[in-house]
Amino acid sequence: MEKSQSDHSSNIFLTGTILMANIDYSGLMDYAVKALIGGVIWMGFKIAGDYFSEKMKKK
């Protein structure tokens, strides 16, 4: 039984290694930077919307 468990974990490790070798790291970094910039812009609009919403409620 231990033999098949070892083979199973070896297959998972081999599959993971192959998948990680095929990743385009420069494209992944570009995506991460774009996602970060988009998140900052979204957060800015969200904070501005909350601020103006509270300001209008007080009037």
MIDOSE-1310 file (N, C-alpha, C; in nm, 2 decimals, decimal comma, always signed):
residues 59
meks	+0,08/-0,12/+0,00/+0,00/+0,00/+0,00/+0,09/+0,13/+0,00; +0,19/+0,13/+0,07/+0,28/+0,25/+0,08/+0,34/+0,27/-0,06; +0,36/+0,17/-0,14/+0,42/+0,18/-0,27/+0,33/+0,27/-0,36; +0,20/+0,24/-0,36/+0,11/+0,31/-0,45/+0,09/+0,46/-0,40
qsdh	+0,10/+0,48/-0,27/+0,09/+0,62/-0,22/+0,21/+0,70/-0,26; +0,33/+0,63/-0,26/+0,45/+0,70/-0,31/+0,44/+0,73/-0,46; +0,39/+0,64/-0,53/+0,37/+0,66/-0,68/+0,27/+0,77/-0,70; +0,17/+0,78/-0,63/+0,07/+0,89/-0,64/+0,13/+1,02/-0,61
ssni	+0,20/+1,04/-0,50/+0,26/+1,16/-0,47/+0,37/+1,20/-0,57; +0,44/+1,10/-0,63/+0,54/+1,13/-0,73/+0,47/+1,18/-0,86; +0,35/+1,12/-0,89/+0,28/+1,17/-1,01/+0,23/+1,31/-0,99; +0,18/+1,35/-0,87/+0,14/+1,48/-0,85/+0,25/+1,58/-0,85
fltg	+0,37/+1,54/-0,80/+0,49/+1,63/-0,80/+0,53/+1,65/-0,94; +0,53/+1,54/-1,02/+0,58/+1,56/-1,16/+0,48/+1,65/-1,24; +0,35/+1,63/-1,22/+0,25/+1,71/-1,29/+0,27/+1,86/-1,25; +0,29/+1,88/-1,12/+0,30/+2,02/-1,08/+0,43/+2,08/-1,13
tilm	+0,54/+2,01/-1,14/+0,66/+2,06/-1,20/+0,64/+2,09/-1,35; +0,58/+2,01/-1,42/+0,55/+2,04/-1,56/+0,47/+2,16/-1,58; +0,36/+2,17/-1,50/+0,27/+2,29/-1,51/+0,35/+2,42/-1,47; +0,43/+2,42/-1,37/+0,50/+2,53/-1,32/+0,61/+2,57/-1,43
anid	+0,66/+2,48/-1,50/+0,77/+2,51/-1,60/+0,70/+2,58/-1,72; +0,58/+2,56/-1,74/+0,51/+2,62/-1,86/+0,45/+2,76/-1,83; +0,46/+2,81/-1,71/+0,40/+2,94/-1,68/+0,48/+3,05/-1,74; +0,41/+3,15/-1,79/+0,48/+3,27/-1,85/+0,49/+3,37/-1,74
ysgl	+0,60/+3,38/-1,67/+0,62/+3,46/-1,56/+0,61/+3,61/-1,59; +0,66/+3,65/-1,70/+0,65/+3,80/-1,74/+0,51/+3,84/-1,76; +0,43/+3,75/-1,82/+0,28/+3,78/-1,84/+0,21/+3,78/-1,71; +0,25/+3,69/-1,62/+0,19/+3,69/-1,48/+0,23/+3,81/-1,41
mdya	+0,35/+3,86/-1,42/+0,38/+3,99/-1,35/+0,31/+4,11/-1,41; +0,29/+4,11/-1,54/+0,21/+4,22/-1,60/+0,07/+4,21/-1,55; +0,01/+4,09/-1,54/-0,13/+4,08/-1,49/-0,13/+4,13/-1,35; -0,04/+4,09/-1,27/-0,04/+4,13/-1,13/-0,03/+4,28/-1,11
vkal	+0,05/+4,35/-1,19/+0,07/+4,49/-1,18/-0,06/+4,56/-1,23; -0,12/+4,51/-1,34/-0,25/+4,57/-1,38/-0,36/+4,55/-1,28; -0,37/+4,43/-1,22/-0,47/+4,40/-1,12/-0,45/+4,49/-1,00; -0,32/+4,52/-0,96/-0,29/+4,61/-0,85/-0,34/+4,75/-0,88
iggv	-0,30/+4,80/-0,99/-0,34/+4,93/-1,03/-0,50/+4,94/-1,04; -0,56/+4,84/-1,10/-0,71/+4,84/-1,11/-0,77/+4,84/-0,97; -0,71/+4,77/-0,88/-0,76/+4,76/-0,74/-0,75/+4,90/-0,67; -0,64/+4,96/-0,69/-0,62/+5,10/-0,63/-0,72/+5,20/-0,69
iwmg	-0,74/+5,19/-0,82/-0,84/+5,28/-0,88/-0,98/+5,26/-0,82; -1,01/+5,13/-0,82/-1,14/+5,09/-0,76/-1,16/+5,14/-0,62; -1,06/+5,12/-0,54/-1,06/+5,16/-0,40/-1,08/+5,31/-0,39; -1,01/+5,39/-0,48/-1,02/+5,53/-0,48/-1,17/+5,58/-0,51
fkia	-1,23/+5,51/-0,61/-1,37/+5,55/-0,64/-1,46/+5,51/-0,53; -1,43/+5,39/-0,46/-1,52/+5,35/-0,35/-1,51/+5,44/-0,24; -1,39/+5,48/-0,20/-1,38/+5,58/-0,09/-1,44/+5,71/-0,12; -1,42/+5,76/-0,25/-1,48/+5,89/-0,29/-1,64/+5,88/-0,29
gdyf	-1,69/+5,77/-0,33/-1,83/+5,75/-0,33/-1,89/+5,74/-0,19; -1,82/+5,67/-0,10/-1,87/+5,67/+0,04/-1,86/+5,81/+0,10; -1,76/+5,88/+0,07/-1,74/+6,02/+0,13/-1,85/+6,11/+0,08; -1,88/+6,11/-0,05/-1,98/+6,20/-0,10/-2,12/+6,15/-0,06
sekm	-2,14/+6,02/-0,04/-2,27/+5,97/+0,00/-2,30/+6,02/+0,15; -2,20/+6,01/+0,23/-2,21/+6,06/+0,37/-2,24/+6,21/+0,37; -2,17/+6,28/+0,29/-2,18/+6,42/+0,28/-2,32/+6,46/+0,24; -2,38/+6,39/+0,14/-2,51/+6,42/+0,10/-2,62/+6,38/+0,20
kkk	-2,59/+6,28/+0,28/-2,69/+6,24/+0,39/-2,70/+6,34/+0,50; -2,59/+6,41/+0,52/-2,58/+6,51/+0,63/-2,66/+6,64/+0,59; -2,68/+6,66/+0,46/-2,75/+6,79/+0,42/-2,90/+6,77/+0,43
